Amino acid sequence: MPSFPPAIAFSYPGIAEDVARLRSLLAEAMRLLQRPPLVEPCILNLACGRADETGVLLEALCLPGQGGHYLGMDLRVAEIQEATRRWKQCWLPQGRVEFRVADASLARHLPEAADMDVIFVRHQNFWDDPATWDRIYRNAMARLKPNGLLMITSYFEKEHELALAALRGLGARVLLDLPHNASRPLPDAPGKSVDKRLAVIAHETSSTLVL
Ligand SMILES: C[S@@+](CC[C@H](N)C(=O)[O-])C[C@H]1O[C@@H](n2cnc3c(N)ncnc32)[C@H](O)[C@@H]1O
């Protein structure tokens, strides 16, 4: 039983299983990077859509029963409203969960401080608009703590590679790039599957273990 169950059911069949698999993948990444659970975390979930992964993200990354701040952002109003209904009441006792309609490519829409422990982007969409995603990644890297982590997942191998190349061009270092062997194939496009790869990225100067 998850510690952070959704307040309302997921919208589609298969999502509960998908996010459970994502939790295992994230836990494996934290183990490989030898990262302890986050305490009083600041987490930004960019381009979060319905943010179905909110519960498992918090479970995989954080110590339970504490405070912190989790902020999800997306352009889409309906998705942000749904995420709010699903997750607003479900988090840590002293914590704050919020979702905002915002453009992550605009620096002024993001929190100002560079104090994020983790910035997460699930199913990043680099090839939809490379220039916009370049700005999103630039904004994300600028909000990480010195030892903070940017985590991205992708639906497609090629899109994942393109995003990692863009991030390296911004001075980021790829600490870990995990294939997801249990990823669920999706029928709407060849080669597409749920959280097909997970990469963990840090500043070039980060002291984090490099695998
Ligand atoms: C492939 S969907 C992934 C959504 C969600 N993370 C998921 O895994 O289900 C890409 C998302 O990026 C969002 N997006 C695209 N450009 C954005 C921007 N500039 N700022 C915020 N969100 C953006 C879209 O609205 C969409 O929800």
The ligand as a Tripos MOL2 file, in Angstrom:
@<TRIPOS>MOLECULE
LIG
   27    29     1     0     0
SMALL
NO_CHARGES

@<TRIPOS>ATOM
      1 C1          4.3610   14.3400  -22.9250 C.3       1 LIG1
      2 S1          3.4280   15.3630  -21.8290 S.3       1 LIG1
      3 C2          3.9310   14.7300  -20.2440 C.3       1 LIG1
      4 C3          2.9940   15.1030  -19.1400 C.3       1 LIG1
      5 C4          3.2850   14.4250  -17.7840 C.3       1 LIG1
      6 N1          4.5780   14.8130  -17.2730 N.3       1 LIG1
      7 C5          3.1800   12.9230  -17.9200 C.2       1 LIG1
      8 O1          4.1770   12.2200  -17.8230 O.co2     1 LIG1
      9 O2          2.0630   12.4350  -18.1050 O.co2     1 LIG1
     10 C6          4.3350   16.8880  -21.9580 C.3       1 LIG1
     11 C7          3.7620   17.9720  -21.0680 C.3       1 LIG1
     12 O3          4.5820   19.1370  -21.2170 O.3       1 LIG1
     13 C8          3.7570   20.2490  -20.9960 C.3       1 LIG1
     14 N2          4.4780   21.4440  -21.4730 N.ar      1 LIG1
     15 C9          4.9480   21.6830  -22.7150 C.ar      1 LIG1
     16 N3          5.5670   22.8760  -22.7630 N.ar      1 LIG1
     17 C10         5.4950   23.3970  -21.5120 C.ar      1 LIG1
     18 C11         5.9280   24.6150  -20.9220 C.ar      1 LIG1
     19 N4          6.5870   25.5350  -21.6410 N.pl3     1 LIG1
     20 N5          5.6770   24.8320  -19.6140 N.ar      1 LIG1
     21 C12         5.0020   23.9140  -18.8720 C.ar      1 LIG1
     22 N6          4.5510   22.7440  -19.3710 N.ar      1 LIG1
     23 C13         4.7890   22.4900  -20.6880 C.ar      1 LIG1
     24 C14         2.5050   19.9060  -21.7880 C.3       1 LIG1
     25 O4          1.4160   20.7010  -21.4310 O.3       1 LIG1
     26 C15         2.3450   18.4230  -21.4230 C.3       1 LIG1
     27 O5          1.5230   18.2560  -20.2830 O.3       1 LIG1
@<TRIPOS>BOND
     1     1     2 1
     2     2     3 1
     3     2    10 1
     4     3     4 1
     5     4     5 1
     6     5     6 1
     7     5     7 1
     8     7     8 2
     9     7     9 1
    10    10    11 1
    11    11    12 1
    12    11    26 1
    13    12    13 1
    14    13    14 1
    15    13    24 1
    16    14    15 ar
    17    14    23 ar
    18    15    16 ar
    19    16    17 ar
    20    17    18 ar
    21    17    23 ar
    22    18    19 1
    23    18    20 ar
    24    20    21 ar
    25    21    22 ar
    26    22    23 ar
    27    24    25 1
    28    24    26 1
    29    26    27 1
@<TRIPOS>SUBSTRUCTURE
     1 LIG1         1 GROUP 0 **** ****
